[in-house]
Amino acid sequence: MKIHEYNIKLELVSENDIRFLYNLLKLRDPKTNISHKQMPSFSEHKKFVNSKPYDKWYIIKLKNKKIGSIYLTSQNEIGIFIMKNIRGKNLGKESLSLLVSKNPRKRYLANINPKNSKSMRFFKNNGFSLIQHTYEFV
């Protein structure tokens, strides 16, 4: 794969990205989400972003237009979300490649809801393999 084939850039999240990230969060399917059970308020979201919850959190840009976000946790877990209307063009693959090249680690993980078949397929197609299923009792 050629890096920068689509002029993808990763820019660290800043205060100016909070509204975009909130709108992106609204686009996510709550049935396939594992990070939260209900949509937070904007102020809750702003507090979360400002808490700097991830080691690295980037806005994905295509020709300087924000199209998604990608992050890397201190446990080497990757999360990625690209706007639905622009998927299927290898933009996620290129974004993942850029994240890995900017942040070398021994291994990377992706925690995915079992109902999110598209995300499972994405990570499998990009060299990830299934290592566990996790169950919760509340």
N, C-alpha and C positions, 0 to 999 in steps of 0.2 A: 504494500500500500504506500502511496506517496503521501508524505506529510504536507499539509497546506494545499492539498489538491483543490479544496473548495474555499480557500482563504479563511479557514477557521482560526479563531484566536481565543485564548482563555485569558480572562482578566479577573484578578482577585475581586471578590465582592466588596463593595463599599456602601456607605450610607445611601448613596444615590440609587442603589439597586434594590432597596427594600421593597418598594411598591411593585417593581417588576417581579421579584421573587414571590410576593404575596399573590399576585395575579397568576403566576405560574402554578403555585400551590393549589389555587382554585380549580385549575384544569385537570388536576390529578383525580383518577377514579378512586373514591374512598374504599371501594371493595377490594382493591389490589394494593392499598397502602399499608405499610407496616409501621411507619414512623408516627402516626397519630390516628386516633379513632374519630375525631371530629375536627372540623375546620376551626382553627384558632381565630380570635379577633385580630384586627390589624395591630393593635397595641401589643398583644401577646406575641405576635409574629415578629414585630420590631424588636422586642426585648430578646427573643430567641436569636435573631440575626446578630444583634449587638453583643450577645454573650460569646460570640466567636466559637460555636460548638464544634467546628471541624478543624483539623490541622490545616487543610487548604480547601477553600471554597471559591469556585470560579463561576463567572458568567461566561457562557458560550456565545461567541459572536460570529456571525457570518457577514462578511463585508460590512463590518461595524454595526450590524443590527443584532440586538439581543434575541437569541433563539432558544436559550435553555440555561441550565446550570449543571455543574458537576462538582462533587466534593470527595475528599479523602479524609477519613477519620484517623485518630491516633491508633486505632486497631487495624489500620490498612483496609478499611471497608470503603467501597466506592458506591456512590449514589449518582445517578444521572437522570435528567429529565429534559427532553427536547419537545418543543411545541408540536402538537400532533399534525398540524397542517404542513410541516416541513420534514417529516420523518420519511425514511425509506431511501435516503440519498447518501448513505454511509457517513452522515454527519456525526452520528453517535460514535461510530468506529474511529473516526478521525479525532474526535474530542477525547475519547478514551486513550488513544495513542499519545496524544499531547500530554494528558494528565500523567501517564506513566513515565514519559520521557522527562517531564519537569520534576517528578517526585519518585526517584528510584527506590524501590523496596525489594525485599527478598520474595515477598508474595503479596497478593491483593485478594480481597474477599468482596463478595456482593451478597447481601442479605435480601432475599426476594420473597415476597408473598407467593405461596404456591398457586394462587389464583391468577398471578400475573404471568401468563404464558409468553407474552411478547418479550418481557424483560428476561425471563429465563432463556429464551431462544437467543436474544441479543448477546448475553454473556457467554452462553455455550458456543455461539458462532465466533466469539472473539477470544477463544482459548481457555475459558474458565470451565471447571468441571465440578459437578455436584459432590460435596463432601459430607453433608449432613442434612437431616430434617430436624427441626426443633419444635417441641411441643410445650404448651403452657397450660398449667392448671391454676385457676383463680378461685 
